[in-house]
Amino acid sequence: MKLRSLLGLAASILILLTACKEPEGSSGGTSGAALYAYDSTSSAVLVWTDISALYTSTTTTVAPTKQITSSVFSSKITSLAWGGVCLDSLHGYLYLVSDTGSIVRVGNLRSQSGAVASYDVVSFSLSDTGRLSSSTFGQVAVDAQNDRLFITENGSSSTQIWVVNNASSQGQSASVTLQALHAAGDTGGTGVAAASGSVYAFMLSGDTVGSLVTYTGPRLRKGTAAAFTDANTLIGPATLIGKYGSLALDTGNGYLFVARHNTDASATTAPIQVFTTGAFGQAYNLAPTTTLGSATAQADLRVLAHAGSKDWLAGLGSSSTSGSSTVYLWKSPMGGTAAKIISVSPTTSVLKGIAIDGNAS
């Protein structure tokens, strides 16, 4: 009788645990996340403190919950880089990067509202020494576990990624010496993502990769802060990747999301390719695990951001070289749901960079 009771109790606990378990692919669920976007028109960071509420809002045009402002933004970030916003959700730092190499760091992020106190905003820059000819800086990513920033630089004939060590302790007006990460012969580097010592990068073209069969064209690379190798490269027509290759990393489930700007890439299929981080090193010409997005509704996709530990994906589009006031949101993106299209208020907002805080509460 006692044994039967114990077995019944064990079965009840198992059922309860199963019912409470997050669905597979949930990355820790979707609650407790916030969205940050930099508006170039107002030189302000727009914040939606509850991305779930933003996603379910029935209002066509949604104003931010709050704004974060500083005179440092308008003086140092006069032109935000494409994908020039990233967030260290582990320590509560927001980084903004201009297309000319200026960097602004905002501390105590979650408690900020309105004007940031001077001691919570620091600006520094990438050194003029070592820059590429006629270059522009692009996407920024943070490896929070190693306190390291990665910033793409795309020049007229070559490309590199700047590695910024000790990012959270860089001082006011510091000049960061070049520590370059690149693969010889690559060009057109515009995408980067990083976490826990691994770095992922998108390059548009470069030298051939392979031995028995060689490939050219767009490539994804996986490496460390020190180097990339051809062995850890995805390249070839089966990958479906293309211009501009903004990256977002789901650290909870090991997915790498790659955005393709269909209009500029002359493509007509889904604009987001998804690869597992374990795919690198298996073969070069691998098809994505799946694809996401609408070939028409997101034909202009230029920027991606993932919550990392939570199951949210966000995107921004572009018209020519300009940003947009429209945000695309995917809740549990691997579940196959269509994007929720959010129009930002004010409609004069120009967004070129976004980030999601997966530890907002």
Secondary structure in CASP SS format (residue, H / E / C, confidence):
PFRMAT SS
TARGET T0000
AUTHOR 0000-0000-0000
METHOD secondary structure of the structure
MODEL  1
M C 1.00
K H 1.00
L H 1.00
R H 1.00
S H 1.00
L H 1.00
L H 1.00
G H 1.00
L H 1.00
A H 1.00
A H 1.00
S H 1.00
I H 1.00
L H 1.00
I H 1.00
L H 1.00
L H 1.00
T H 1.00
A H 1.00
C H 1.00
K C 1.00
E C 1.00
P C 1.00
E C 1.00
G C 1.00
S C 1.00
S C 1.00
G C 1.00
G C 1.00
T C 1.00
S C 1.00
G C 1.00
A C 1.00
A E 1.00
L E 1.00
Y E 1.00
A E 1.00
Y E 1.00
D E 1.00
S C 1.00
T C 1.00
S C 1.00
S C 1.00
A E 1.00
V E 1.00
L E 1.00
V E 1.00
W E 1.00
T C 1.00
D C 1.00
I H 1.00
S H 1.00
A H 1.00
L H 1.00
Y H 1.00
T H 1.00
S C 1.00
T C 1.00
T C 1.00
T C 1.00
T E 1.00
V E 1.00
A C 1.00
P C 1.00
T C 1.00
K E 1.00
Q E 1.00
I E 1.00
T E 1.00
S C 1.00
S H 1.00
V H 1.00
F H 1.00
S H 1.00
S H 1.00
K H 1.00
I C 1.00
T C 1.00
S C 1.00
L E 1.00
A E 1.00
W E 1.00
G E 1.00
G E 1.00
V E 1.00
C E 1.00
L E 1.00
D E 1.00
S C 1.00
L C 1.00
H C 1.00
G C 1.00
Y E 1.00
L E 1.00
Y E 1.00
L E 1.00
V E 1.00
S E 1.00
D C 1.00
T C 1.00
G C 1.00
S E 1.00
I E 1.00
V E 1.00
R E 1.00
V E 1.00
G C 1.00
N C 1.00
L H 1.00
R H 1.00
S H 1.00
Q C 1.00
S C 1.00
G E 1.00
A E 1.00
V C 1.00
A C 1.00
S H 1.00
Y H 1.00
D H 1.00
V E 1.00
V E 1.00
S E 1.00
F E 1.00
S E 1.00
L E 1.00
S C 1.00
D C 1.00
T C 1.00
G C 1.00
R C 1.00
L C 1.00
S C 1.00
S C 1.00
S C 1.00
T E 1.00
F E 1.00
G E 1.00
Q E 1.00
V E 1.00
A E 1.00
V E 1.00
D E 1.00
A H 1.00
Q H 1.00
N H 1.00
D C 1.00
R E 1.00
L E 1.00
F E 1.00
I E 1.00
T E 1.00
E E 1.00
N E 1.00
G C 1.00
S C 1.00
S C 1.00
S C 1.00
T E 1.00
Q E 1.00
I E 1.00
W E 1.00
V E 1.00
V E 1.00
N E 1.00
N C 1.00
A H 1.00
S H 1.00
S H 1.00
Q C 1.00
G C 1.00
Q C 1.00
S C 1.00
A C 1.00
S E 1.00
V E 1.00
T C 1.00
L C 1.00
Q C 1.00
A E 1.00
L E 1.00
H C 1.00
A C 1.00
A C 1.00
G C 1.00
D C 1.00
T E 1.00
G E 1.00
G E 1.00
T E 1.00
G E 1.00
V E 1.00
A E 1.00
A E 1.00
A E 1.00
S C 1.00
G C 1.00
S E 1.00
V E 1.00
Y E 1.00
A E 1.00
F E 1.00
M E 1.00
L E 1.00
S E 1.00
G C 1.00
D C 1.00
T C 1.00
V E 1.00
G E 1.00
S C 1.00
L C 1.00
V C 1.00
T E 1.00
Y E 1.00
T C 1.00
G C 1.00
P C 1.00
R E 1.00
L E 1.00
R E 1.00
K E 1.00
G E 1.00
T C 1.00
A C 1.00
A C 1.00
A C 1.00
F E 1.00
T E 1.00
D E 1.00
A E 1.00
N E 1.00
T E 1.00
L E 1.00
I E 1.00
G C 1.00
P H 1.00
A H 1.00
T H 1.00
L C 1.00
I C 1.00
G C 1.00
K C 1.00
Y E 1.00
G E 1.00
S E 1.00
L E 1.00
A E 1.00
L E 1.00
D E 1.00
T C 1.00
G C 1.00
N C 1.00
G C 1.00
Y E 1.00
L E 1.00
F E 1.00
V E 1.00
A E 1.00
R E 1.00
H C 1.00
N H 1.00
T H 1.00
D H 1.00
A H 1.00
S C 1.00
A C 1.00
T C 1.00
T C 1.00
A C 1.00
P C 1.00
I E 1.00
Q E 1.00
V E 1.00
F E 1.00
T E 1.00
T H 1.00
G H 1.00
A H 1.00
F C 1.00
G C 1.00
Q C 1.00
A C 1.00
Y C 1.00
N C 1.00
L C 1.00
A C 1.00
P C 1.00
T C 1.00
T E 1.00
T E 1.00
L E 1.00
G C 1.00
S C 1.00
A C 1.00
T C 1.00
A C 1.00
Q C 1.00
A C 1.00
D C 1.00
L E 1.00
R E 1.00
V E 1.00
L E 1.00
A E 1.00
H E 1.00
A C 1.00
G C 1.00
S C 1.00
K C 1.00
D C 1.00
W E 1.00
L E 1.00
A E 1.00
G E 1.00
L E 1.00
G E 1.00
S C 1.00
S E 1.00
S C 1.00
T C 1.00
S E 1.00
G C 1.00
S E 1.00
S C 1.00
T E 1.00
V E 1.00
Y E 1.00
L E 1.00
W E 1.00
K E 1.00
S C 1.00
P H 1.00
M H 1.00
G H 1.00
G C 1.00
T C 1.00
A C 1.00
A C 1.00
K E 1.00
I E 1.00
I E 1.00
S E 1.00
V E 1.00
S C 1.00
P C 1.00
T C 1.00
T C 1.00
S C 1.00
V C 1.00
L E 1.00
K E 1.00
G E 1.00
I E 1.00
A E 1.00
I E 1.00
D E 1.00
G C 1.00
N C 1.00
A C 1.00
S C 1.00
END
